[in-house]
């Protein structure tokens, strides 16, 4: 549906541009005549232009806000321990997600070296880390409280990059030296009444089904803004997690790239390396793993489409009303032109040209004022409340300079709607009966 509308809009824009170009070449006086007639009633034309401009600016600003929201959510999703690409042992996603410890990757260092030595993808990689996921119970026996947790064993040197949006609100991040120290989410911290420098006990089940326990000191408390994540997650050094679980394997390999746009090319190359080296692995991109991201994108795109539809309808009625009033006021003038020998198609083309001109002026004004307002908003941003499922608000900005489609639609909206709105008035003007038009009062 969107693709069909895109092609229809492009066809209308092409027709409008050809109409203006041909008129300027063959009948340049018609362009001057159009401007004089269009702005004969300055107040009415000014109100119409104001409505067109406000509609275009509203679409431009909201579209830029949506683009920024998509970008921010995408980057937050990627940097909350998902990365751009993830590698698993074959069968992990199909049946290992409920028992991750039975589908571990034993040769992590070998795979890491293969990836980092490949000349095609090595320059695009920002970080590679192994992770092991497990669950258990975390307790503070002195206070008699415990809660369920989802543990992530991660290499401390890469935790800052992969968890770059996790804000440490107490203490500090994981240490490469203090291997027994852990960091906990703010929700777990509140549930246990445990903070920086407190001791807690971890109880887990190893791959063989036995129980292991370990006492750890809380090095820091982090907050990502995602409530479900902060309420259940703890982080600890990868080697410590492997020692606790009595395994040498990892659950997944996470790759963080220099640029998100490189994801497709990198994952294609990784799949080629997997086949070449006969590795028992399967790969997934962040785009396939980020279900919540796609749900939010679909929701916002639906809202944006509804807003565009409402604005388009308003603009069509405003321009149609202006051109229809012009037809009524110039009834005798149209009759005179017809009596002098001008054809119906010529009269119709004049009114369509008026719609095209007012649409072009509205397009220019929409983009100019849209950029100005976006620049003002981006100075300090707009404070926004927390999104559903989040605990922290954020500053919203207008991302207007990285989306060609936003410029296209902000320009196309006034022009396409003006051409559509001019159809009925132009047909009415062309079909006036000359004898009756001269008697019009």
GIUR-V501592 format. One record per residue. PHI is phi in radians with two decimals (NA if undefined). PSI is psi in radians with two decimals (* if undefined). Layout:
BEGIN
phi,psi
PHI,PSI
PHI,PSI
END
This chain:
BEGIN
phi,psi
NA,-0.82
-1.10,-0.71
-1.12,-0.71
-1.09,-0.77
-1.09,-0.63
-1.10,-0.79
-1.21,-0.66
-1.11,-0.76
-1.08,-0.75
-1.10,-0.65
-1.14,-0.71
-1.15,-0.74
-1.11,-0.74
-1.08,-0.74
-1.06,-0.77
-1.10,-0.76
-1.16,-0.74
-1.10,-0.67
-1.07,-0.78
-1.16,-0.78
-1.12,-0.82
-1.10,-0.72
-1.13,-0.72
-1.12,-0.59
-1.41,-0.83
-1.57,-0.66
-2.38,1.24
-1.08,-0.46
-1.17,-0.43
-1.15,-0.58
-1.15,-0.78
-1.11,-0.74
-1.07,-0.68
-1.12,-0.80
-1.08,-0.77
-1.10,-0.74
-1.23,-0.68
-1.14,-0.67
-1.84,0.42
-1.14,-0.74
-1.77,1.55
-1.11,-0.66
-1.14,-0.83
-1.14,-0.75
-1.14,-0.63
-1.14,-0.73
-1.11,-0.71
-1.10,-0.80
-1.09,-0.65
-1.10,-0.76
-1.12,-0.75
-1.09,-0.80
-1.14,-0.76
-1.09,-0.71
-1.10,-0.80
-1.11,-0.72
-1.14,-0.73
-1.05,-0.77
-1.15,-0.72
-1.09,-0.84
-1.19,-0.81
-1.16,-0.65
-1.09,-0.72
-1.15,-0.65
-1.11,-0.75
-1.12,-0.74
-1.06,-0.74
-1.15,-0.72
-1.08,-0.73
-1.10,-0.79
-1.10,-0.81
-1.12,-0.75
-1.16,-0.67
-1.08,-0.84
-1.18,-0.64
-1.14,-0.70
-1.10,-0.78
-1.14,-0.67
-1.65,0.24
-1.89,1.08
1.07,0.46
-1.85,-0.73
1.28,-3.10
-1.51,-0.61
-2.39,2.44
-2.19,2.46
-2.03,2.36
-2.25,2.85
-1.23,2.49
-0.98,2.30
1.69,-0.19
-1.08,-0.87
-1.23,-0.55
-1.30,-0.74
-2.46,-0.04
-1.69,-0.11
-1.17,-0.39
-1.57,-0.25
-2.54,1.28
-1.09,-0.49
-1.25,-0.25
-1.55,-0.07
-2.25,1.06
-1.70,2.73
-1.68,2.03
-1.44,-0.47
-1.90,0.96
-1.07,-0.82
-1.12,-0.64
-1.12,-0.79
-1.13,-0.71
-1.06,-0.74
-1.14,-0.68
-1.06,-0.75
-1.21,-0.74
-1.32,-0.30
-1.67,-0.07
-1.37,2.13
-1.19,-0.35
-1.41,-0.73
-1.82,-0.32
-0.99,-0.76
-1.16,-0.33
-1.57,-0.17
-1.57,2.24
-1.60,-0.67
-2.79,2.56
-2.20,2.32
-2.50,2.62
-1.72,2.52
-2.31,2.57
-2.20,2.29
-1.91,2.43
-2.74,3.06
-2.45,2.88
3.11,-2.77
-2.14,2.31
-1.95,2.34
-2.37,2.75
-2.25,1.63
-1.11,-0.51
-1.08,-0.58
-1.75,-0.07
1.19,0.61
-2.21,2.61
-2.67,2.82
-2.73,2.79
-1.29,2.58
-2.45,2.73
-1.95,2.01
-1.65,2.55
-2.24,1.97
-1.54,2.12
-2.43,2.62
-1.22,2.16
-1.00,-0.61
-1.19,-0.36
-1.84,-0.07
-1.15,-0.55
-1.20,-0.61
-1.34,-0.79
-1.29,-0.52
-1.92,0.70
-1.15,-0.37
-1.65,-0.04
-1.38,2.07
-1.61,2.11
-1.38,1.94
-1.67,-0.16
-2.72,2.35
1.32,-2.44
-2.54,3.12
-1.41,-3.12
-1.01,2.60
-1.97,2.50
-1.37,-0.25
-1.72,-0.87
-1.46,1.45
-1.22,-0.35
-1.47,-0.21
-1.39,2.58
-2.29,2.86
-2.07,2.55
-2.22,2.67
-1.22,2.74
-1.10,-0.55
-1.17,-0.75
-1.15,-0.67
-1.03,-0.75
-1.21,-0.70
-1.13,-0.63
-1.66,-0.14
0.96,0.69
-2.01,2.43
-2.41,-2.78
-0.98,2.30
1.40,0.00
-1.42,2.73
-1.79,2.42
-2.33,2.87
-2.08,2.37
-1.91,2.34
-2.17,2.12
-2.32,2.93
-1.95,2.19
-1.43,3.01
-1.01,-0.46
-1.47,-0.06
1.68,-0.05
-1.43,2.87
-1.79,2.35
-2.19,2.62
-2.36,2.71
-2.73,2.45
-1.67,2.36
-2.37,2.69
-1.78,2.35
-1.30,2.05
-1.58,-0.48
-2.90,2.82
-2.08,2.22
-2.02,2.82
-2.48,2.10
-1.66,-0.32
1.68,-0.22
-1.69,1.92
-1.03,-0.82
-1.07,-0.60
-1.27,-0.81
-1.20,-0.45
-1.39,-0.25
-2.27,-0.24
-1.69,2.41
-2.22,2.67
-2.11,2.49
-2.58,2.77
-1.01,2.52
-1.01,-0.80
-1.11,-0.62
-1.18,-0.73
-1.12,-0.71
-1.14,-0.68
-1.14,-0.71
-1.13,-0.68
-1.58,-0.09
1.01,0.93
-2.55,2.69
-1.79,-0.10
-1.51,3.04
-2.28,2.75
-1.36,-0.67
-2.74,2.77
-1.95,2.20
-1.93,2.29
-2.04,2.16
-1.85,2.22
-1.73,2.91
-1.22,-0.58
-2.51,2.33
-1.08,-0.54
-1.16,-0.22
-1.52,-0.01
-1.02,-0.85
-1.10,-0.76
-1.18,-0.66
-1.19,-0.76
-1.20,-0.54
-1.14,-0.74
-1.17,-0.68
-1.10,-0.73
-1.08,-0.62
-1.16,-0.71
-1.16,-0.64
-1.07,-0.73
-1.22,-0.72
-1.11,-0.76
-1.66,0.10
0.93,0.85
-1.51,2.42
-1.46,1.10
-2.32,2.78
-2.33,2.59
-2.06,2.67
-2.49,2.48
-1.58,2.84
-1.02,-0.54
-1.12,-0.52
-1.48,-0.37
-1.68,-0.40
-1.52,1.33
-1.18,-0.77
-1.08,-0.68
-1.02,-0.81
-1.19,-0.57
-1.12,-0.76
-1.17,-0.73
-1.06,-0.80
-1.08,-0.68
-1.12,-0.86
-1.16,-0.65
-1.13,-0.64
-1.12,-0.75
-1.11,-0.76
-1.11,-0.71
-1.10,-0.72
-1.10,-0.76
-1.11,-0.75
-1.08,-0.68
-1.15,-0.76
-1.10,-0.81
-1.09,-0.73
-1.07,-0.75
-1.11,-0.74
-1.08,-0.79
-1.12,-0.73
-1.04,-0.79
-1.18,-0.67
-1.12,-0.86
-1.17,-0.73
-1.04,-0.70
-1.12,-0.75
-1.08,-0.84
-1.19,-0.62
-1.15,-0.69
-1.13,-0.64
-1.09,-0.69
-1.11,-0.80
-1.09,-0.81
-1.22,-0.45
-1.90,0.48
-1.02,-0.85
-1.16,-0.63
-1.10,-0.73
-1.13,-0.71
-1.08,-0.70
-1.09,-0.77
-1.10,-0.69
-1.16,-0.68
-1.15,-0.48
-1.39,-0.07
1.91,0.07
-1.28,2.44
-1.40,2.88
-1.08,-0.73
-1.11,-0.60
-1.17,-0.79
-1.08,-0.78
-1.06,-0.72
-1.13,-0.59
-1.08,-0.74
-1.29,-0.61
-1.10,-0.68
-1.09,-0.67
-1.10,-0.73
-1.11,-0.71
-1.11,-0.75
-1.10,-0.83
-1.17,-0.54
-1.18,-0.71
-1.14,-0.76
-1.07,-0.74
-1.11,-0.63
-1.10,-0.82
-1.10,-0.81
-1.12,-0.66
-1.07,-0.81
-1.22,-0.75
-1.07,-0.91
-1.21,-0.55
-1.09,-0.77
-1.15,-0.70
-1.09,-0.83
-1.17,-0.69
-1.07,-0.70
-1.10,-0.68
-1.17,-0.76
-1.09,-0.69
-1.29,-0.11
-1.12,-0.83
-2.15,-0.20
1.36,3.06
-2.08,2.10
-1.11,2.26
-2.08,2.56
-1.26,2.91
-1.07,2.47
-1.27,2.84
-0.98,2.26
1.53,-0.04
-1.95,2.77
-1.97,-0.13
-2.15,2.41
-1.34,3.13
-2.67,2.90
-1.62,2.18
-1.69,2.49
-2.23,3.03
-1.91,1.91
-1.59,1.55
-1.83,-0.25
-1.78,0.22
-2.22,0.16
-2.26,1.85
-1.08,-0.65
-1.08,-0.56
-1.15,-0.77
-1.12,-0.76
-1.03,-0.84
-1.23,-0.65
-1.11,-0.56
-1.45,-0.64
-1.27,-0.59
-0.99,-0.95
-1.12,-0.68
-1.24,-0.81
-1.15,-0.79
-1.15,-0.57
-1.19,-0.68
-1.14,-0.77
-1.10,-0.74
-1.20,-0.39
-1.49,-0.14
-1.14,-0.92
-1.14,-0.84
-1.04,-0.67
-1.18,-0.67
-1.19,-0.67
-1.14,-0.73
-1.12,-0.69
-1.24,-0.49
-1.69,0.17
-1.11,2.38
-1.39,2.17
-1.03,-0.81
-1.10,-0.73
-1.25,-0.59
-1.14,-0.61
-1.19,-0.44
-1.52,-0.05
-1.18,2.35
-1.92,*
END
